[in-house]
Amino acid sequence: MSYLEYSLRTIPSGFRKVLFLNWPLVLLLITVACVGFLVLYSVAGGAMVPWVEPQIKRFALGMVLMFTVAMIPIWFWRNVAGLAYGGSVFLLFLVKFVGVSGMGAQRWIDLGFMRLQPSEVAKITLVMALAAYYDWLDLDKTSRPQWVALPVALILLPTALVITQPDLGTAILLVVGGGIMMFVAGVHWLYFAVVIALGVATVAAVFYTRGTEWQLLKDYQYKRIDVFLDPASDPLGAGYNITQAKIALGSGGWSGRGFLQGTQSRLNFVPEKQTDFILTILAEEFGFIGAISLLGLYALIVFFCVVSALKNPDRFGALLTLGVAATFFLFFAVNMSMVMGLMPVVGVPLPLVSWGGSAMLVLLGAFGLVQSAHVHRPRGRK
């Protein structure tokens, strides 16, 4: 045993766990959140209310949640994964009966002090359930059809409930995130090739049947596709959001117009600028340098998660860490693609930057799971 290991073992277990935390990851999360505070301050016109002050309080609460979750042994989270998944599915059912509506969707449960969005919880509990399943399953059974059916069902159940809210963005994240979990767990690539082929065939059929008596979509749905492909075809209607977002992104140039100097945000041309389209404010005021710097911070967070997973000999902890990293990646990748017009607008927030309660608390709780896997991973003696 080295002197360092001996010294660590003489420290009380609680303090030792704190030392074992993935501190670079903690610092990166704080940095990204501070970027969010700065941009929300600009969105409010240089004021702490109504966006920044509540966001700081939520982040502080989320950090407490993250550290609390991190201190709990990883075996506990393995044992409650199925219960957590079942609880999130129950909440998704409950939304249909007591949910609060907003912007044409019924997605939230009013808890009094905050609105909980169960679909945000479902993203993480699905990762937990799949990680626990593949930790339990023998490796030689991973690609057998009868053992592939159950994880597919676990993915499709919350996805179906979320689609009915309706929330296409979260449904996409659930399906893709679940698929990534199956892939990293070792499911054979042919399953994914078949799914991709079916997806391509479906898209081709959608366009081929347009204008026929048996067209697969309604006319207004085809109109949405047209606007996505060419926002200028309806610049004051369905294409307004993405058109204004692109103007804001482009007007920032290389270094931006300057803090609090964005014309698109000041004149309220950008829609939902505190939530889904907050990247446009950052890009307009801090330019390409600001936007690419945020992307770099996101990439580092994913990198540290992947490194932690690769060094973790515990299969559940490694899969859980990779699943959270994949979910986080999908968050910012879909949001940024949406804002740049590379994907349809599906209502996915920019993680730790967009204003919101449920998404931030759930995400920081998920990083608490990553920290728990990191802190409690088996450490051999030299």
C-alpha positions in Angstrom: 0.0 0.0 0.0 1.4 3.4 -1.0 1.8 6.2 1.5 -1.0 8.2 -0.4 -3.4 5.2 -0.1 -2.5 4.8 3.6 -3.1 8.5 4.2 -6.5 8.3 2.5 -7.6 5.3 4.5 -6.9 7.1 7.8 -9.4 9.8 6.8 -13.0 9.3 8.0 -15.1 7.6 5.3 -17.4 10.6 4.7 -14.5 13.0 4.1 -12.8 10.4 1.9 -15.9 10.2 -0.3 -15.7 13.9 -0.8 -12.0 13.6 -1.9 -13.0 10.8 -4.3 -15.5 13.0 -6.1 -14.9 13.8 -9.7 -14.0 17.4 -9.0 -13.2 18.5 -12.6 -16.7 17.4 -13.5 -18.1 19.5 -10.6 -16.2 22.6 -11.6 -17.3 22.2 -15.3 -21.0 22.0 -14.2 -20.6 25.1 -12.1 -19.0 26.9 -15.0 -21.7 26.0 -17.4 -24.4 27.1 -14.9 -22.6 30.4 -14.5 -22.7 30.9 -18.2 -26.5 30.3 -18.0 -26.8 32.9 -15.2 -24.9 35.5 -17.3 -27.1 34.9 -20.4 -30.3 35.0 -18.4 -29.2 38.3 -16.8 -28.9 39.6 -20.3 -32.3 38.2 -21.3 -33.9 40.1 -18.4 -32.3 43.3 -19.7 -29.6 43.5 -17.0 -31.7 42.4 -14.0 -31.7 39.5 -11.5 -35.4 38.9 -11.9 -37.4 37.2 -13.1 -34.9 34.6 -14.4 -31.6 34.7 -12.7 -32.5 34.7 -9.0 -34.8 31.7 -9.2 -32.3 29.9 -11.4 -29.5 30.4 -8.9 -31.7 29.0 -6.1 -32.6 26.0 -8.2 -28.9 25.4 -9.1 -27.9 25.6 -5.4 -30.6 23.1 -4.5 -29.5 20.9 -7.4 -25.9 20.9 -6.2 -27.1 19.8 -2.7 -29.1 17.0 -4.4 -26.0 16.0 -6.5 -23.7 15.8 -3.5 -26.4 13.9 -1.5 -26.9 11.3 -4.2 -23.1 11.0 -4.7 -22.6 10.0 -1.0 -25.1 7.1 -1.3 -23.4 3.8 -2.3 -23.9 2.8 -5.9 -25.4 -0.6 -4.9 -28.4 1.3 -3.4 -29.1 2.9 -6.8 -28.8 -0.4 -8.5 -31.4 -1.9 -6.1 -33.9 0.9 -6.5 -33.5 1.3 -10.3 -36.7 -0.7 -11.1 -38.7 1.1 -8.4 -37.5 4.5 -9.7 -38.5 3.5 -13.3 -41.9 2.3 -12.1 -42.4 5.6 -10.2 -41.6 7.7 -13.2 -44.0 5.7 -15.4 -46.7 6.2 -12.8 -46.1 9.9 -12.8 -46.4 10.0 -16.6 -49.8 8.3 -16.2 -50.8 10.7 -13.5 -50.0 13.7 -15.7 -52.9 12.6 -18.0 -55.3 13.1 -15.1 -54.0 15.9 -12.9 -51.4 17.5 -15.1 -51.0 21.2 -15.7 -51.3 22.4 -19.3 -49.1 25.0 -20.9 -48.3 26.0 -24.5 -50.7 23.4 -25.9 -49.2 20.5 -23.9 -50.1 18.7 -20.6 -46.6 17.8 -19.2 -46.4 19.1 -15.6 -47.6 18.2 -12.1 -48.0 21.2 -9.8 -46.3 20.5 -6.5 -47.0 24.0 -5.1 -43.4 25.2 -4.7 -42.5 24.0 -8.3 -43.9 22.3 -11.4 -42.5 18.8 -11.9 -42.1 17.5 -15.4 -42.2 13.7 -15.1 -40.8 13.2 -18.6 -37.5 14.7 -17.4 -37.4 12.2 -14.5 -38.2 9.3 -17.0 -35.1 10.1 -19.0 -32.8 9.2 -16.1 -34.9 6.4 -14.5 -34.9 4.7 -17.9 -31.1 4.8 -18.0 -31.0 3.4 -14.4 -33.4 0.6 -15.3 -31.5 -0.4 -18.4 -28.1 -0.2 -16.6 -29.5 -2.5 -13.9 -31.0 -4.9 -16.4 -27.7 -5.3 -18.4 -25.7 -5.6 -15.1 -28.0 -8.5 -14.2 -28.0 -10.1 -17.6 -25.2 -12.5 -18.7 -23.1 -11.0 -21.5 -23.7 -14.0 -23.8 -27.5 -13.4 -23.7 -27.3 -9.6 -24.5 -28.2 -10.0 -28.2 -30.6 -12.9 -28.0 -34.1 -11.8 -29.3 -35.9 -12.8 -26.1 -33.6 -10.7 -24.0 -33.7 -7.7 -26.4 -37.5 -7.6 -26.1 -37.7 -6.4 -22.5 -35.4 -3.3 -22.8 -37.3 -2.4 -26.0 -40.5 -2.5 -24.0 -38.9 -0.5 -21.2 -38.1 2.2 -23.7 -41.4 2.2 -25.6 -43.7 2.4 -22.5 -42.6 5.9 -21.3 -42.1 7.0 -24.9 -45.7 6.3 -25.8 -46.9 8.2 -22.7 -44.8 11.2 -23.5 -45.9 11.4 -27.1 -49.5 11.7 -26.0 -48.7 14.8 -23.9 -47.6 15.7 -26.7 -43.8 16.1 -26.3 -42.0 14.9 -29.4 -38.6 16.2 -28.3 -38.5 14.2 -25.1 -39.9 11.1 -26.9 -37.0 11.3 -29.3 -34.5 11.6 -26.4 -36.0 8.6 -24.7 -35.8 6.4 -27.8 -32.3 7.5 -28.9 -31.0 7.5 -25.3 -32.4 4.0 -24.7 -30.9 2.8 -28.0 -27.5 4.1 -27.0 -27.7 2.2 -23.7 -28.5 -1.0 -25.5 -25.6 -0.4 -27.9 -23.0 0.2 -25.2 -24.3 -2.8 -23.3 -23.3 -5.0 -26.2 -26.5 -5.6 -28.3 -25.5 -6.6 -31.8 -25.3 -3.9 -34.4 -27.7 -5.7 -36.8 -30.6 -4.8 -34.6 -29.8 -1.1 -35.0 -29.2 -1.5 -38.7 -32.7 -2.9 -39.1 -34.2 -0.1 -37.1 -32.4 2.6 -39.1 -33.4 0.9 -42.3 -37.0 0.9 -41.2 -36.7 4.5 -40.3 -35.3 5.5 -43.7 -38.1 3.5 -45.4 -40.7 5.2 -43.3 -39.4 8.7 -44.2 -39.3 7.7 -47.9 -42.9 6.4 -47.7 -44.0 9.7 -46.1 -42.7 11.7 -49.0 -43.7 9.2 -51.7 -47.4 9.1 -50.6 -47.8 12.8 -50.4 -50.7 14.0 -52.6 -52.2 10.5 -52.9 -55.4 9.2 -51.3 -53.3 7.1 -48.9 -50.8 9.7 -47.8 -49.4 8.9 -44.4 -49.5 12.4 -42.8 -52.1 15.2 -42.7 -51.7 18.2 -44.9 -50.7 20.5 -42.0 -48.0 18.0 -41.0 -46.5 18.1 -44.5 -46.6 21.9 -44.2 -44.5 21.7 -41.1 -41.9 19.6 -43.0 -41.9 22.2 -45.8 -41.2 25.0 -43.3 -38.4 23.0 -41.6 -36.8 22.4 -45.0 -37.4 26.1 -46.1 -38.3 28.5 -43.2 -38.4 31.3 -45.7 -41.5 29.8 -47.2 -43.5 31.1 -44.2 -41.3 33.7 -42.5 -44.1 35.3 -40.5 -45.8 32.1 -39.5 -44.5 28.6 -38.8 -41.0 29.6 -40.0 -40.7 32.7 -37.8 -38.9 31.1 -34.8 -36.1 29.5 -36.7 -35.7 32.5 -39.1 -35.2 34.9 -36.2 -32.9 32.4 -34.4 -30.7 32.3 -37.5 -30.6 36.1 -37.8 -29.5 36.3 -34.1 -26.9 33.6 -34.6 -25.4 35.2 -37.7 -25.5 38.8 -36.4 -23.1 37.9 -33.6 -20.2 37.3 -36.0 -16.9 36.2 -34.7 -16.8 37.9 -31.3 -20.3 39.1 -30.8 -22.0 42.5 -30.4 -21.1 42.7 -26.7 -22.8 41.9 -23.4 -26.3 43.3 -23.2 -26.0 44.7 -26.7 -27.9 42.0 -28.7 -30.6 43.7 -30.9 -32.6 40.6 -31.5 -33.1 39.9 -27.8 -33.5 43.5 -26.8 -36.2 44.1 -29.4 -37.9 40.7 -28.5 -37.6 39.2 -32.0 -36.2 35.9 -30.7 -39.0 33.7 -29.3 -38.6 31.7 -26.0 -35.3 33.4 -25.6 -34.9 32.3 -21.9 -35.6 28.6 -22.7 -35.3 26.8 -26.0 -33.6 29.6 -28.0 -31.2 30.9 -25.3 -28.2 29.9 -27.4 -29.1 32.7 -29.9 -28.6 35.3 -27.1 -25.2 33.9 -26.2 -24.2 33.7 -29.9 -25.4 37.2 -30.7 -23.7 38.9 -27.7 -20.5 36.7 -27.5 -20.3 35.5 -31.1 -18.9 32.3 -32.5 -16.2 32.3 -29.8 -18.8 32.3 -27.0 -20.9 29.6 -28.6 -18.0 27.3 -29.4 -16.6 27.8 -25.9 -19.9 26.6 -24.4 -19.8 23.6 -26.8 -16.3 22.9 -25.5 -17.4 22.9 -21.9 -20.2 20.5 -22.8 -17.7 18.2 -24.6 -15.4 18.2 -21.6 -18.3 17.2 -19.3 -19.1 14.2 -21.6 -15.3 13.4 -21.8 -14.9 13.2 -18.1 -18.0 11.0 -17.8 -16.7 8.6 -20.4 -13.3 8.4 -18.8 -14.9 7.7 -15.5 -17.0 5.0 -17.0 -14.0 3.3 -18.8 -12.1 3.2 -15.5 -15.0 1.7 -13.6 -14.9 -2.1 -13.3 -18.4 -2.2 -11.9 -20.7 -2.8 -14.9 -23.8 -1.1 -13.5 -21.8 2.0 -12.5 -20.1 2.2 -15.9 -23.3 1.7 -17.9 -25.1 4.3 -15.7 -22.4 6.8 -16.3 -22.4 6.3 -20.0 -26.2 6.5 -20.1 -26.2 9.9 -18.3 -23.4 11.2 -20.5 -25.4 10.1 -23.6 -28.5 11.8 -22.3 -26.6 15.0 -21.5 -25.1 14.9 -25.0 -28.5 14.5 -26.7 -29.8 17.5 -24.7 -27.3 20.0 -26.0 -26.9 18.4 -29.5 -30.6 18.4 -30.2 -31.0 22.0 -28.8 -28.1 23.4 -30.8 -29.2 21.6 -34.0 -32.7 22.8 -33.5 -31.6 26.5 -33.1 -29.4 26.3 -36.2 -32.2 24.8 -38.3 -30.6 21.4 -38.6 -33.5 19.7 -36.8 -37.2 20.6 -36.4 -38.1 22.7 -33.3 -39.0 20.1 -30.7 -38.7 22.0 -27.4 -35.5 20.6 -25.8 -33.8 23.0 -23.4 -30.1 23.8 -23.4 -28.8 21.9 -20.3 -27.9 24.1 -17.3 -28.3 27.2 -19.3 -32.0 27.4 -20.2 -34.3 28.7 -17.6 -36.3 25.9 -15.9 -36.7 23.9 -12.7 -37.4 20.2 -13.4 -34.7 19.8 -16.1 -31.9 21.4 -14.0 -32.8 19.4 -10.8 -33.1 16.1 -12.6 -29.9 16.7 -14.5 -27.9 17.5 -11.4 -29.4 14.5 -9.7 -28.3 12.4 -12.6 -24.8 13.7 -12.3 -25.1 12.8 -8.6 -25.5 9.2 -9.8 -22.4 9.6 -12.0 -20.5 10.8 -8.9 -21.8 7.9 -6.8 -20.5 5.5 -9.4 -17.2 7.3 -9.5 -16.8 7.6 -5.7 -17.8 4.0 -4.9 -16.1 2.2 -7.8 -13.8 -0.7 -6.8 -10.2 0.6 -6.2 -7.6 -2.1 -6.1 -4.5 -2.0 -4.0 -1.1 -1.8 -5.5 
